[in-house]
């Protein structure tokens, strides 16, 4: 009986890791369908974000310094990325009712060219399996998750760009 339990645990571990990237997120999963609002109150279904080209979804919060560093760093290269790849970036704020009023002040103050969506109840965050921020996803034109990355360190934006180029080369 003990051997069967050990065997079951091993198979569970092996099969649960198939299809995952190095960051523990299951890839080739579709983006979740959740209704969110932008900073002006317009409704968006997250499963229908356009997908004319690749889409980057970055979960962030105003209280998260690494999140802001990542999105501000990408802002510097974003126009070039758009020209070269047609990528669109969607910044999804997980700020709650207490801090969500800070989102437009921060995003507009930084001059972000991103679509900023609000997820104050964490519905989209939960549906996408986000445990902490920043958490960034790269989606193909079909809405499939092809890359996922947690946290931020300088240079991570270069890795994201390389993954974007790999996606376009397919």
Secondary structure per residue as TSV (DSSP state, phi and psi in degrees):
chain	resnum	aa	ss	phi	psi
A	1	X	-	360.0	-39.2
A	2	X	H	-61.9	-40.8
A	3	X	H	-65.1	-37.9
A	4	X	H	-65.1	-40.8
A	5	X	H	-63.2	-45.0
A	6	X	H	-63.4	-44.2
A	7	X	H	-61.1	-43.1
A	8	X	H	-61.8	-44.2
A	9	X	H	-62.4	-42.4
A	10	X	H	-62.8	-46.2
A	11	X	H	-63.5	-39.8
A	12	X	H	-61.3	-44.6
A	13	X	H	-63.5	-46.7
A	14	X	H	-62.5	-48.8
A	15	X	H	-72.6	-26.9
A	16	X	H	-75.5	-20.2
A	17	X	H	-92.8	-11.0
A	18	X	T	-67.9	134.0
A	19	X	T	82.1	13.7
A	20	X	B	-108.0	148.9
A	21	X	-	-85.2	-176.2
A	22	X	T	-68.4	-4.1
A	23	X	T	-108.1	7.4
A	24	X	S	82.9	12.4
A	25	X	-	-103.1	133.2
A	26	X	B	-70.2	127.6
A	27	X	-	-95.6	174.4
A	28	X	S	60.6	26.3
A	29	X	-	-103.0	146.3
A	30	X	B	-75.8	152.1
A	31	X	-	-64.5	140.9
A	32	X	-	-69.2	151.5
A	33	X	-	-100.8	107.0
A	34	X	-	-138.5	142.8
A	35	X	E	-85.4	121.0
A	36	X	E	-127.0	168.9
A	37	X	E	-120.2	149.2
A	38	X	E	-83.6	-174.0
A	39	X	T	-68.8	-18.6
A	40	X	T	-94.9	-1.9
A	41	X	S	94.3	4.2
A	42	X	-	-74.7	137.8
A	43	X	E	-83.0	142.8
A	44	X	E	-136.4	136.6
A	45	X	E	-93.0	121.5
A	46	X	G	-63.7	-23.0
A	47	X	G	-80.2	-7.6
A	48	X	G	-127.4	56.3
A	49	X	S	-88.1	13.2
A	50	X	-	115.2	-69.5
A	51	X	-	54.2	32.2
A	52	X	S	-71.7	-24.3
A	53	X	S	-144.6	-173.3
A	54	X	-	-63.8	154.4
A	55	X	E	-128.9	133.3
A	56	X	E	-104.1	128.1
A	57	X	E	-113.4	121.6
A	58	X	E	-118.7	115.5
A	59	X	E	-82.7	132.5
A	60	X	E	-151.6	175.5
A	61	X	-	-151.5	153.5
A	62	X	T	-65.9	-25.2
A	63	X	T	-87.3	1.3
A	64	X	-	-104.4	103.6
A	65	X	H	-61.4	-45.5
A	66	X	H	-61.6	-34.4
A	67	X	H	-61.2	-47.9
A	68	X	H	-67.2	-38.3
A	69	X	H	-61.4	-44.6
A	70	X	H	-61.6	-51.3
A	71	X	H	-67.8	-34.2
A	72	X	H	-69.3	-36.9
A	73	X	H	-66.9	-44.6
A	74	X	H	-64.1	-36.2
A	75	X	H	-54.0	-36.0
A	76	X	H	-64.7	-32.4
A	77	X	H	-108.0	-5.8
A	78	X	H	-57.0	-44.3
A	79	X	H	-58.6	-38.6
A	80	X	H	-67.1	-43.3
A	81	X	H	-59.6	-42.5
A	82	X	H	-64.2	-44.9
A	83	X	H	-61.4	-41.6
A	84	X	H	-79.6	-33.8
A	85	X	H	-124.1	-16.1
A	86	X	-	75.5	14.0
A	87	X	-	-67.5	147.6
A	88	X	E	-119.8	140.8
A	89	X	E	-112.2	133.2
A	90	X	E	-117.4	117.5
A	91	X	E	-96.2	115.2
A	92	X	E	-103.1	110.8
A	93	X	E	-81.2	130.5
A	94	X	-	-100.9	15.4
A	95	X	-	-57.9	138.9
A	96	X	-	-87.4	-172.2
A	97	X	T	-57.4	-31.5
A	98	X	T	-72.4	-34.2
A	99	X	T	-115.9	-2.8
A	100	X	T	-64.8	-21.8
A	101	X	H	-69.0	-17.6
A	102	X	H	-78.7	-19.3
A	103	X	H	-59.9	-55.1
A	104	X	H	-62.0	-36.8
A	105	X	H	-60.6	-44.8
A	106	X	H	-71.4	-51.9
A	107	X	H	-62.2	-44.8
A	108	X	H	-69.1	-37.6
A	109	X	H	-62.9	-30.8
A	110	X	T	-89.5	-6.7
A	111	X	T	68.8	33.1
A	112	X	-	-63.9	134.9
A	113	X	-	-93.3	12.5
A	114	X	S	-85.9	155.4
A	115	X	E	-75.5	123.8
A	116	X	E	-109.4	119.2
A	117	X	E	-109.3	151.7
A	118	X	E	-108.0	129.7
A	119	X	-	-126.6	61.9
A	120	X	T	-65.3	-24.5
A	121	X	T	-93.4	-6.9
A	122	X	-	75.3	18.6
A	123	X	H	-63.5	-47.8
A	124	X	H	-69.4	-40.2
A	125	X	H	-55.9	-48.8
A	126	X	H	-64.8	-43.8
A	127	X	H	-62.5	-28.9
A	128	X	T	-93.8	-0.6
A	129	X	T	72.6	28.9
A	130	X	-	-83.5	122.2
A	131	X	-	-100.5	-32.9
A	132	X	S	-146.5	162.3
A	133	X	S	-117.0	154.0
A	134	X	S	-74.4	148.5
A	135	X	E	-138.1	123.5
A	136	X	E	-119.1	136.2
A	137	X	E	-121.4	145.9
A	138	X	E	-114.4	127.9
A	139	X	E	-114.4	144.3
A	140	X	-	-83.0	-176.5
A	141	X	T	-71.3	-10.0
A	142	X	T	-95.5	-1.2
A	143	X	S	85.2	13.2
A	144	X	B	-83.2	139.2
A	145	X	E	-78.0	118.8
A	146	X	E	-111.0	-10.7
A	147	X	E	-158.2	144.3
A	148	X	E	-143.6	139.9
A	149	X	E	-144.2	136.1
A	150	X	E	-106.7	146.3
A	151	X	S	71.3	-178.0
A	152	X	-	-150.2	135.3
A	153	X	-	-137.2	148.3
A	154	X	T	-51.7	133.1
A	155	X	T	103.0	-17.6
A	156	X	H	-62.1	-30.0
A	157	X	H	-65.8	-30.5
A	158	X	H	-68.1	-39.6
A	159	X	H	-63.3	-42.0
A	160	X	H	-61.3	-43.2
A	161	X	H	-63.6	-41.0
A	162	X	H	-62.3	-41.0
A	163	X	H	-65.0	-36.8
A	164	X	H	-62.6	-44.2
A	165	X	H	-64.8	-39.8
A	166	X	H	-60.6	-42.3
A	167	X	H	-61.2	-43.7
A	168	X	H	-71.1	-23.7
A	169	X	H	-76.5	-15.9
A	170	X	-	-71.3	360.0
